[in-house]
Each structure stands twice: as C-alpha cells, then as structure tokens.
Amino acid sequence: MSDTSFDKIQRVRAFDKAVQQLRTAILEGEFLTGEKLPTEQELCDVMDVGRSTIREALRVLEAEGLIEVRRGSGAYVTDKLNSIATRGEILRWLSQREESVMQILHVREAIEGLTARLAAQNSSPELIAKLNHFVEEQKDVAESDRQANKMAKLAELDVKFHTSISSASQNDLAHEIVSQIVPAFAEANRAILWVGDGITDSIEEHEKVVRAIERQEPAVAERCIREHIQRVQDEICKYLEEACEE
C-alpha cells in the first residue's frame, strides 16, 4: 500500500476530529451565541493540524448553521433557532430534517441502551453526583423566567447528561459514537423543546435513569433510556402530523 493512501486516511481523520471537537465545544456551550471562535492559526496550534483542515472544518460548521464566517473578522457562533419566530416555522424546520433526525434517534436508542446498561454496572458516587448536578441545573433553567437562550441551555445540559453516561460505560467505541451523534441532535432537541411541553417529562425521565444507574440496575437503566428516546421520537411524529393538519 502506498504512502499516499496512508496520507489520505490521516487527513480524513484529522478533518473529522476537528469538526467533532469544534461542534461539541459549540453545542456544549464553551462558545456562546455571538462569541468569536479562536483564529484559524490558534486552532491549528491547539489541534496540531494544518490550516486547510481547519478551514474545511469551519465550512462544515457554517453549512450546519452553527457558525457564521465573516470575511476579515473571523468565525462567530450563531443561534438560528433564536431567530425563528413562530411555531409553524419551527415545525417546518423539523419537517425538513425529519429523516436525518429520526435516523439519529434510532441509533441513539440502540447505542445509549447499551451505554446506560454498562454505566449501571460501573456506577460510582462521582458519576451519580455529576448526573444529579445536570438534572438540578435542568430544573433551575426550566423554572427560570429568563427566556434568552433557555432552550439552548437545556439542550446543552442534555448533551452533557447523555455523554457523561456513555463515558461511564467504559466502552470507548460506544462513547465515541454517542459523543458524535448526541451533539449533532442538540439543535433538533432545542426545536422540540421550543414547540412542545416535554421539558418536565425529559427531566423526570433523566431522574429515572439516574436512579437506575445509582441502584446498579442495568436492565432498568437500559429500559429507561430507551423509553426516554422513544418518547422524543413519538413527539416529533406528533408535531409533524399536527403541522400537516394546520
């Protein structure tokens, strides 16, 4: 096999990793709406990749609507959903992405069922404290009267909750998959929270998952996480059916 082939594989891996790290940093709130990302050179230095890799990664994130690249100024985090004014517009946004969103949820249900089961087997006081912290933060945000970035914050906490469980599974491959697909779902999750009334349901479902993991009940933890994700699938179907009837 030629050296050129190895080089191509390496470039793809570097590019994918750059996209993943930047996407996760944005969706988990390391960079807030309107905040400027580090310069291309700074990102190159931190990630130890070439400028072309960073530029391609930024193009992907811009196409996903996560950033806006301003010529001569840099890349800034956007908030597309905060600019959507009506329930109907959000439903159309979901409808346009229905197939990809449902595919993500199908994979999540399978993989996260496994990670929740394994996390329950590997439960520790530190993990339970972390998960309870995220749940309490969700409650505080949900009960707050401040609407600015409320759904974004809830979606960010949701990402942290699910990826913490996958990390605790001690299955590196499963955690890698979850770390990529859960942040990719965050924007859709914000849309669902915006048009629906499932915030309370989501928090209660998270609490059930934590209790099962704390009691080291693998089968119960798996069932709870699957039911949680299935409920989200059902809500999307319900919203889109209502949109067709309007």
BAFI-3210 file (N, C-alpha, C; in Angstrom, 3 decimals, decimal comma, padded with zeros to 6 digits):
// residues 246
n [1|2|3|4|5|6|7|8|9|10|11|12|13|14|15|16|17|18|19|20|21|22|23|24|25|26|27|28|29|30|31|32|33|34|35|36|37|38|39|40|41|42|43|44|45|46|47|48|49|50|51|52|53|54|55|56|57|58|59|60|61|62|63|64|65|66|67|68|69|70|71|72|73|74|75|76|77|78|79|80|81|82|83|84|85|86|87|88|89|90|91|92|93|94|95|96|97|98|99|100|101|102|103|104|105|106|107|108|109|110|111|112|113|114|115|116|117|118|119|120|121|122|123|124|125|126|127|128|129|130|131|132|133|134|135|136|137|138|139|140|141|142|143|144|145|146|147|148|149|150|151|152|153|154|155|156|157|158|159|160|161|162|163|164|165|166|167|168|169|170|171|172|173|174|175|176|177|178|179|180|181|182|183|184|185|186|187|188|189|190|191|192|193|194|195|196|197|198|199|200|201|202|203|204|205|206|207|208|209|210|211|212|213|214|215|216|217|218|219|220|221|222|223|224|225|226|227|228|229|230|231|232|233|234|235|236|237|238|239|240|241|242|243|244|245|246]
n.u [000,850|000,537|002,351|000,852|-001,807|-001,936|-001,551|-003,873|-005,875|-005,097|-005,514|-008,281|-009,089|-008,063|-009,508|-012,195|-012,007|-011,434|-013,792|-015,587|-014,610|-014,857|-017,598|-018,719|-017,702|-019,065|-021,806|-021,911|-021,637|-019,196|-018,484|-020,401|-023,517|-022,943|-020,330|-016,890|-014,917|-011,667|-008,834|-007,949|-005,243|-004,734|-006,415|-005,223|-002,775|-003,586|-004,929|-003,086|-003,000|-003,142|-003,762|-005,573|-007,145|-008,511|-009,913|-011,639|-013,129|-014,429|-016,014|-017,827|-019,152|-020,276|-022,040|-023,758|-024,992|-024,046|-022,033|-021,005|-019,048|-017,193|-015,793|-012,531|-012,886|-013,507|-014,760|-017,995|-020,233|-023,485|-027,081|-029,458|-032,039|-033,014|-033,765|-035,990|-039,324|-041,967|-044,180|-044,983|-042,925|-040,819|-041,739|-041,699|-038,981|-038,185|-039,524|-038,161|-035,877|-036,561|-036,023|-033,207|-033,070|-034,686|-033,222|-030,910|-032,007|-032,867|-030,420|-029,350|-031,106|-030,460|-027,619|-027,349|-028,896|-027,238|-024,999|-026,129|-026,815|-024,239|-023,122|-024,607|-023,630|-021,107|-021,376|-020,748|-020,224|-019,270|-020,092|-022,893|-023,269|-022,458|-024,375|-026,736|-026,252|-026,433|-029,138|-030,368|-029,537|-030,929|-033,548|-033,471|-033,008|-035,298|-037,326|-036,819|-037,612|-036,316|-036,021|-034,133|-031,922|-032,764|-033,729|-031,476|-029,631|-030,855|-030,683|-027,905|-027,286|-028,572|-026,999|-024,608|-025,488|-026,166|-023,750|-022,071|-023,006|-022,415|-019,642|-019,131|-019,710|-017,479|-016,889|-015,144|-015,636|-018,450|-018,853|-017,535|-019,205|-021,628|-020,737|-020,514|-023,039|-024,986|-024,420|-024,888|-027,600|-028,514|-029,465|-031,884|-033,162|-033,509|-035,380|-037,546|-038,074|-038,834|-041,274|-042,854|-044,143|-042,466|-040,444|-040,594|-041,230|-038,880|-036,935|-037,901|-037,632|-034,878|-034,209|-035,193|-033,466|-031,046|-031,591|-031,817|-029,229|-027,811|-028,739|-027,603|-028,875|-028,872|-030,649|-032,954|-031,983|-031,289|-033,835|-035,149|-033,695|-034,130|-036,919|-037,104|-035,844|-037,491|-039,861|-039,251|-039,017|-041,693|-042,905|-041,889|-043,064|-045,729|-045,821|-045,199|-047,311|-049,383|-048,586|-049,032|-051,749|-052,468]
n.v [-001,196|002,251|005,226|007,484|006,665|006,199|008,795|010,079|008,851|009,716|012,498|012,635|011,656|013,621|015,846|015,046|014,801|017,417|018,758|017,423|018,108|020,917|021,238|019,967|021,603|023,984|023,224|022,320|024,601|025,901|027,964|030,758|032,022|034,354|034,699|034,945|032,541|031,026|032,141|030,934|030,179|029,875|027,727|025,814|025,525|024,577|022,178|020,905|020,632|021,227|024,385|024,124|021,992|023,074|025,127|023,688|022,351|024,500|025,335|023,226|023,459|025,961|025,396|023,747|025,589|026,395|028,240|031,510|032,705|035,529|037,536|038,690|039,111|036,814|033,698|033,252|032,196|031,142|031,440|029,989|029,032|030,838|032,900|032,078|032,721|031,757|029,043|027,516|027,911|026,644|024,023|023,524|023,645|021,350|019,453|019,520|018,245|015,782|013,042|012,672|013,357|011,382|009,121|009,524|009,324|006,655|005,297|006,296|005,224|002,504|002,435|003,989|002,569|000,448|001,829|002,940|000,647|-000,437|001,667|001,509|-000,851|-000,030|001,902|004,754|006,851|009,347|009,573|009,538|011,875|013,773|013,395|013,979|016,643|017,785|017,297|018,840|021,357|021,484|021,623|024,118|025,870|025,331|026,249|028,896|032,327|033,650|033,867|034,059|032,235|029,948|027,425|026,616|026,293|024,215|022,190|021,945|020,980|018,566|017,227|016,996|015,361|012,907|012,213|011,944|009,632|007,787|007,953|006,876|004,279|002,944|001,840|002,451|002,703|002,840|005,159|007,008|007,030|007,975|010,471|011,815|011,678|012,597|015,421|016,254|016,090|018,104|020,654|020,010|019,028|021,331|022,602|020,869|021,125|023,774|023,925|022,135|020,622|019,135|019,429|018,997|016,268|015,232|015,840|014,361|011,808|011,659|011,630|009,123|007,478|008,082|007,123|004,380|003,783|004,463|002,531|000,392|-001,162|-002,587|-003,514|-002,036|000,577|000,568|000,180|002,524|004,593|003,960|004,235|006,940|008,078|007,021|008,318|010,911|010,498|009,855|012,280|013,983|012,855|013,347|016,176|016,770|015,577|017,202|019,569|019,018|018,970|021,535]
n.w [000,000|-000,795|000,314|-000,159|000,116|002,884|003,790|002,885|004,437|006,950|006,714|006,442|008,922|010,642|009,789|010,342|013,101|013,867|013,112|014,803|017,402|017,425|016,928|019,176|021,222|020,697|020,888|023,492|024,889|025,314|023,707|023,377|021,987|019,442|020,158|019,288|017,613|018,270|016,327|012,989|012,984|015,705|016,285|014,669|016,012|018,549|017,934|016,451|013,622|010,031|008,321|006,199|007,008|009,215|007,933|006,245|008,180|009,416|007,300|007,139|009,619|009,246|007,164|008,567|010,076|012,519|012,877|011,756|009,247|008,953|006,626|006,976|009,644|011,223|012,693|013,994|016,591|015,866|016,313|015,144|015,740|017,607|016,029|014,774|014,530|014,871|015,843|013,693|011,828|013,113|013,156|010,421|010,053|011,481|009,950|007,523|008,223|009,095|008,348|008,809|011,516|012,722|012,066|013,552|016,123|016,158|016,101|018,449|020,373|020,325|020,840|023,191|024,924|025,451|026,596|028,903|030,301|030,773|032,228|034,555|035,575|036,152|038,050|040,149|043,058|042,243|039,568|039,875|041,358|039,464|037,399|038,791|039,310|036,727|036,244|038,238|037,410|034,992|035,973|037,280|035,114|033,559|035,216|035,346|034,652|032,719|029,346|027,334|025,430|026,733|025,797|024,422|026,498|027,949|026,052|025,866|028,423|028,260|026,386|027,869|029,952|028,672|027,370|029,541|030,711|028,671|028,708|031,205|030,717|030,004|027,606|024,948|022,177|021,966|023,452|021,822|019,574|020,688|021,554|019,200|017,893|019,714|020,300|017,660|017,516|019,099|018,223|016,983|019,221|020,706|019,094|019,398|022,147|022,107|020,661|021,997|025,072|026,609|028,484|031,281|031,275|030,144|032,102|034,280|033,214|032,954|035,659|036,414|035,005|036,293|038,878|038,376|037,501|039,783|041,575|040,477|038,447|035,659|033,539|034,018|033,763|031,050|029,903|030,739|029,467|026,819|026,642|027,125|024,846|022,889|023,480|022,670|019,905|019,359|019,985|018,000|015,708|016,334|016,391|013,720|012,383|013,282|012,105|009,425|009,368|009,877]
ca.u [000,000|001,401|002,338|-000,233|-003,031|-001,902|-001,714|-005,280|-006,616|-004,743|-006,160|-009,709|-009,259|-007,809|-010,633|-013,355|-011,771|-011,547|-015,229|-016,209|-014,227|-015,435|-019,046|-019,009|-017,411|-020,140|-023,080|-021,853|-021,634|-017,881|-018,574|-021,797|-024,060|-022,334|-018,917|-015,937|-014,040|-010,239|-008,419|-007,524|-003,897|-004,834|-006,996|-004,172|-001,783|-004,181|-005,288|-001,913|-003,371|-002,879|-004,793|-006,605|-008,049|-009,370|-010,819|-012,687|-013,982|-015,258|-017,013|-018,862|-019,919|-021,069|-023,122|-024,693|-025,635|-023,541|-021,176|-021,025|-017,697|-017,210|-014,518|-011,691|-013,185|-013,387|-015,947|-018,814|-021,291|-024,819|-028,207|-030,508|-033,375|-033,499|-034,293|-037,244|-040,293|-043,259|-044,229|-045,077|-041,602|-040,004|-042,229|-041,171|-037,549|-038,107|-040,006|-037,095|-034,792|-037,197|-035,359|-031,919|-033,316|-035,183|-032,120|-030,066|-032,698|-032,846|-029,082|-029,211|-031,849|-029,700|-026,308|-027,463|-029,390|-026,028|-024,151|-026,815|-026,653|-022,859|-022,901|-025,196|-022,699|-019,890|-021,829|-019,898|-020,777|-018,873|-020,979|-024,245|-023,221|-022,397|-025,671|-027,715|-025,952|-027,018|-030,602|-030,749|-029,357|-032,065|-034,715|-033,306|-033,209|-036,690|-038,203|-036,437|-038,433|-035,462|-036,219|-032,985|-031,063|-033,248|-033,753|-030,090|-029,016|-031,423|-030,120|-026,505|-027,282|-028,977|-025,799|-023,680|-026,074|-026,063|-022,351|-021,477|-023,385|-021,649|-018,262|-019,095|-019,890|-016,123|-016,780|-014,625|-016,283|-019,814|-018,756|-017,167|-020,411|-022,560|-020,144|-020,723|-024,440|-025,816|-024,304|-025,500|-029,044|-028,831|-030,276|-033,232|-033,714|-033,961|-036,614|-038,609|-038,403|-039,453|-042,668|-043,596|-044,207|-041,828|-039,301|-040,814|-041,107|-037,471|-036,229|-038,350|-037,030|-033,473|-034,143|-035,392|-032,218|-030,050|-031,919|-031,488|-027,769|-027,361|-029,076|-026,895|-029,893|-028,582|-031,812|-033,867|-031,346|-031,448|-035,240|-035,498|-033,104|-034,820|-038,246|-036,878|-035,569|-038,693|-040,843|-038,855|-039,425|-043,151|-043,261|-041,591|-044,121|-046,964|-045,714|-045,225|-048,683|-050,155|-048,196|-049,685|-053,192|-052,681]
ca.v [000,000|003,425|006,260|008,412|006,138|006,453|010,229|010,431|008,390|010,594|013,798|012,477|011,529|014,921|016,707|014,609|015,112|018,869|019,072|016,895|018,877|022,256|021,105|019,656|022,792|024,961|022,718|022,167|025,922|026,506|029,228|031,180|032,692|035,643|034,712|034,654|031,395|031,334|032,311|029,710|029,813|029,384|026,386|024,944|025,273|023,769|020,852|020,353|020,278|022,281|025,404|023,634|021,151|023,967|025,844|022,755|022,117|025,690|025,327|022,261|024,051|027,049|024,753|023,229|026,727|026,608|029,422|032,431|033,160|036,899|037,808|039,706|039,235|035,522|032,836|033,565|031,234|031,638|030,815|030,036|028,799|032,031|033,828|031,526|033,471|031,126|027,589|026,943|027,928|025,621|022,737|023,353|023,350|019,939|018,644|019,468|017,401|014,640|011,761|012,595|013,394|010,083|008,167|009,747|008,802|005,197|004,869|006,639|004,279|001,254|002,603|004,502|001,480|-000,265|002,626|003,066|-000,652|-000,548|002,684|000,982|-001,861|000,668|003,079|005,266|008,066|010,519|009,631|009,907|013,297|014,547|013,315|014,735|018,062|018,187|017,284|020,016|022,520|021,485|022,112|025,556|026,564|025,153|027,044|030,305|033,203|034,214|033,078|034,164|031,055|028,922|026,133|026,263|025,809|022,896|021,246|021,729|020,111|017,244|016,640|016,644|014,243|011,658|011,858|011,510|008,226|006,983|007,921|005,967|002,901|002,404|001,260|003,592|002,818|003,322|006,561|007,810|007,173|008,862|011,815|012,445|011,796|013,378|016,846|016,509|016,163|019,166|021,726|019,469|018,941|022,694|022,852|020,069|021,762|025,059|023,790|021,181|020,825|017,941|019,711|018,295|014,831|014,923|015,880|013,205|010,615|011,667|011,224|007,671|006,871|008,235|006,212|003,010|003,650|004,507|001,240|-000,637|-001,994|-002,411|-003,699|-000,904|001,760|000,455|000,405|003,934|005,458|003,653|004,850|008,384|008,412|006,676|009,382|012,025|010,105|009,963|013,700|014,523|012,374|014,047|017,561|016,843|015,271|018,418|020,563|018,662|019,243|023,001]
ca.w [000,000|-000,972|001,344|-000,467|000,713|004,314|003,992|002,686|005,609|008,053|006,527|006,730|010,362|011,246|009,446|011,120|014,516|014,032|013,069|016,013|018,580|017,344|017,068|020,574|022,028|020,478|021,387|024,940|025,490|025,550|022,977|023,431|020,810|019,162|020,544|018,219|017,811|018,106|014,932|012,314|013,430|017,083|016,222|014,126|017,050|019,616|017,434|015,761|012,245|009,071|008,133|005,285|007,814|009,997|007,030|005,826|009,346|009,590|006,225|007,537|010,718|008,679|006,420|009,567|010,717|013,869|012,905|010,621|008,949|008,452|005,959|007,609|011,061|011,892|012,775|015,159|016,876|015,543|017,014|014,130|016,282|018,294|015,036|014,259|015,317|015,101|015,990|012,356|011,206|013,762|012,657|009,059|010,230|011,845|008,828|006,516|008,735|009,760|008,087|009,494|012,952|013,138|011,961|014,727|017,301|016,099|016,515|019,860|021,210|020,399|021,475|024,554|025,756|025,867|027,497|030,197|030,964|031,240|033,268|035,795|036,082|036,602|038,801|041,219|043,669|041,451|038,407|040,321|041,724|038,223|036,715|039,587|039,105|035,450|036,389|039,030|036,535|034,068|036,711|037,505|033,845|033,142|036,087|035,253|033,807|031,670|028,139|026,427|025,364|027,663|025,133|024,116|027,736|028,240|025,085|026,244|029,600|027,787|025,786|028,947|030,687|027,906|027,111|030,808|030,866|027,718|029,189|032,352|030,252|029,830|026,268|024,197|020,870|022,182|023,882|020,650|018,752|021,396|021,590|017,903|017,459|020,643|019,960|016,353|017,717|020,060|017,637|016,840|020,570|021,057|018,356|020,016|023,419|021,822|020,213|022,815|026,517|027,127|029,351|032,548|031,001|029,912|033,383|035,070|032,612|033,339|037,066|036,458|034,534|037,361|039,973|037,950|037,492|041,183|042,194|039,711|037,808|034,233|032,678|034,241|033,166|029,598|029,554|030,976|028,438|025,564|026,713|027,021|023,448|022,125|023,698|021,808|018,550|019,278|019,984|016,669|014,808|016,683|015,954|012,262|011,979|013,535|011,097|008,156|009,501|010,005]
c.u [000,885|001,317|001,205|-001,541|-003,074|-002,130|-003,175|-006,113|-006,358|-005,429|-007,648|-009,938|-009,051|-008,977|-011,860|-013,213|-011,905|-013,006|-015,890|-015,890|-014,850|-016,943|-019,433|-018,789|-018,523|-021,430|-023,088|-021,642|-020,284|-017,768|-020,044|-022,218|-023,440|-020,850|-018,029|-015,084|-012,577|-009,897|-008,017|-006,166|-003,924|-005,410|-005,989|-003,175|-002,338|-004,429|-004,137|-002,280|-003,065|-004,042|-005,911|-007,618|-009,026|-010,364|-011,959|-013,653|-014,932|-016,340|-018,158|-019,752|-020,780|-022,253|-024,177|-025,423|-025,144|-022,668|-021,439|-019,599|-017,774|-015,834|-013,781|-011,902|-013,028|-014,699|-016,671|-019,923|-022,646|-025,864|-029,412|-031,898|-033,913|-034,077|-035,591|-038,376|-041,542|-043,146|-044,259|-043,738|-040,698|-040,431|-041,739|-039,684|-037,362|-038,487|-038,919|-035,972|-035,304|-036,411|-034,048|-032,100|-033,777|-034,086|-031,185|-030,708|-032,722|-031,492|-028,881|-029,906|-031,064|-028,409|-026,436|-028,124|-028,217|-025,227|-024,801|-026,690|-025,244|-022,545|-023,467|-024,287|-021,454|-020,206|-020,858|-020,550|-020,456|-019,780|-022,364|-024,298|-023,219|-023,751|-026,742|-027,506|-026,572|-028,539|-031,073|-030,587|-030,507|-033,308|-034,643|-033,569|-034,669|-037,631|-037,907|-037,374|-037,626|-035,529|-035,006|-032,094|-031,506|-033,196|-032,338|-029,401|-029,541|-030,844|-028,661|-026,402|-027,680|-027,789|-024,840|-024,177|-025,817|-024,612|-021,624|-021,798|-022,563|-020,188|-018,116|-019,274|-018,552|-015,988|-016,401|-015,330|-017,692|-019,806|-018,411|-018,383|-021,379|-022,041|-020,313|-022,194|-025,309|-025,651|-024,939|-027,006|-029,462|-029,723|-031,709|-033,915|-034,230|-035,275|-037,785|-039,044|-039,179|-040,951|-043,493|-043,622|-043,542|-040,649|-039,420|-040,663|-039,647|-036,695|-036,607|-037,741|-035,545|-033,309|-034,308|-034,122|-031,159|-030,319|-031,548|-029,986|-027,243|-027,608|-028,381|-027,872|-029,757|-029,806|-032,792|-033,295|-031,499|-032,884|-035,615|-034,941|-033,768|-036,207|-038,154|-036,692|-036,778|-039,765|-040,533|-039,243|-040,931|-043,594|-043,008|-042,680|-045,424|-046,941|-045,855|-046,604|-049,581|-049,844|-048,866|-051,164|-053,494|-052,861]
c.v [001,244|004,393|007,236|007,958|006,407|007,928|010,642|010,019|009,326|011,943|013,711|012,405|012,872|015,865|016,345|014,983|016,602|019,299|018,649|017,750|020,267|022,207|020,865|020,871|023,822|024,490|022,533|023,506|026,512|027,847|029,606|031,860|034,077|035,713|034,325|033,445|031,840|031,463|030,969|029,250|029,272|027,976|025,382|024,549|024,341|022,337|020,153|019,808|021,460|023,238|024,922|022,759|022,010|024,682|024,950|022,473|023,293|025,769|024,380|022,862|025,213|026,483|024,199|024,358|027,036|027,848|030,277|032,931|034,536|037,234|038,950|039,849|037,920|034,763|033,096|032,528|031,870|030,960|030,895|029,908|030,021|033,040|033,316|032,033|032,691|029,612|026,917|026,875|026,849|024,232|022,478|023,018|021,876|019,040|018,473|018,512|016,105|013,348|011,636|012,577|012,027|009,025|008,290|009,134|007,277|004,652|005,143|005,631|002,979|001,419|003,059|003,504|000,685|000,543|002,814|001,773|-000,785|000,465|002,215|-000,076|-001,209|001,885|003,444|006,505|009,321|010,682|010,092|011,381|014,170|014,561|014,089|016,244|018,565|018,250|018,508|021,295|022,626|022,032|023,622|026,347|026,497|026,044|028,537|031,069|033,808|033,320|033,072|032,927|029,921|027,541|025,665|025,682|024,430|021,829|020,929|020,786|018,691|016,511|016,167|015,427|012,927|011,251|011,452|010,040|007,354|006,876|006,909|004,509|002,179|001,594|002,405|003,790|003,367|004,793|007,468|008,061|008,156|010,296|012,553|012,665|012,603|014,883|017,187|016,653|017,385|020,250|021,267|019,377|020,297|023,004|022,120|020,690|023,053|024,906|022,917|021,559|019,654|018,183|018,945|016,795|014,430|014,876|014,679|011,910|010,523|011,204|009,710|006,946|006,933|007,257|004,766|002,777|003,612|003,172|000,068|-001,681|-001,829|-002,508|-002,532|000,361|001,739|000,747|001,877|004,832|005,211|004,306|006,362|008,793|008,100|007,744|010,603|011,731|010,295|011,424|014,333|014,124|013,126|015,488|017,675|016,482|016,489|019,477|020,286|019,006|020,730|023,649]
c.w [000,000|000,194|001,126|000,160|002,206|004,612|003,858|003,892|006,785|007,924|006,845|008,224|011,066|011,007|010,279|012,588|014,784|014,049|014,366|017,233|018,582|017,551|018,528|021,465|021,905|021,132|022,894|025,645|025,815|024,828|022,881|022,136|020,644|019,480|019,364|018,577|017,760|016,617|014,325|012,820|014,851|017,122|015,666|015,208|018,128|019,158|016,709|014,378|011,339|008,906|007,217|006,025|008,598|009,089|006,570|006,972|009,569|008,509|006,566|008,621|010,231|007,907|007,375|010,293|012,110|013,983|011,670|010,425|008,292|007,897|006,652|009,096|011,811|011,888|014,087|015,327|016,599|016,417|016,099|014,733|017,020|017,317|014,416|015,127|015,679|015,217|014,624|011,663|011,805|013,286|011,235|009,111|010,563|010,677|007,770|006,923|009,350|009,580|008,856|011,011|013,457|013,061|013,160|015,965|017,318|016,552|018,002|020,759|021,393|021,197|022,923|025,489|026,308|026,878|028,866|030,997|031,562|032,341|034,603|036,417|036,677|037,468|039,925|041,822|042,854|040,233|038,814|040,693|040,478|037,518|037,469|039,432|037,806|035,544|037,167|038,223|035,540|034,744|036,898|036,231|033,410|033,936|036,005|034,328|032,671|030,443|027,210|026,551|026,291|027,024|024,776|025,342|028,096|027,311|025,426|027,444|029,228|027,173|026,878|029,726|029,956|027,650|028,393|031,067|029,922|028,144|030,332|031,948|030,133|028,539|025,339|022,863|021,011|022,588|022,711|019,767|019,399|021,391|020,267|017,598|018,418|020,408|018,615|016,456|018,525|019,471|017,422|018,202|021,034|020,365|018,993|021,335|023,187|021,500|021,143|024,277|027,234|028,046|030,663|032,368|030,866|031,221|034,240|034,534|032,939|034,789|037,204|036,027|035,638|038,491|039,620|037,952|038,928|041,882|041,503|039,164|036,286|033,328|032,804|033,610|031,652|029,188|029,690|029,876|027,097|025,538|026,565|025,559|022,568|022,279|022,838|020,358|018,364|019,222|018,620|015,686|015,062|016,182|014,437|011,707|012,163|012,494|009,772|008,175|009,539|008,632]
res [m|s|d|t|s|f|d|k|i|q|r|v|r|a|f|d|k|a|v|q|q|l|r|t|a|i|l|e|g|e|f|l|t|g|e|k|l|p|t|e|q|e|l|c|d|v|m|d|v|g|r|s|t|i|r|e|a|l|r|v|l|e|a|e|g|l|i|e|v|r|r|g|s|g|a|y|v|t|d|k|l|n|s|i|a|t|r|g|e|i|l|r|w|l|s|q|r|e|e|s|v|m|q|i|l|h|v|r|e|a|i|e|g|l|t|a|r|l|a|a|q|n|s|s|p|e|l|i|a|k|l|n|h|f|v|e|e|q|k|d|v|a|e|s|d|r|q|a|n|k|m|a|k|l|a|e|l|d|v|k|f|h|t|s|i|s|s|a|s|q|n|d|l|a|h|e|i|v|s|q|i|v|p|a|f|a|e|a|n|r|a|i|l|w|v|g|d|g|i|t|d|s|i|e|e|h|e|k|v|v|r|a|i|e|r|q|e|p|a|v|a|e|r|c|i|r|e|h|i|q|r|v|q|d|e|i|c|k|y|l|e|e|a|c|e|e]
***
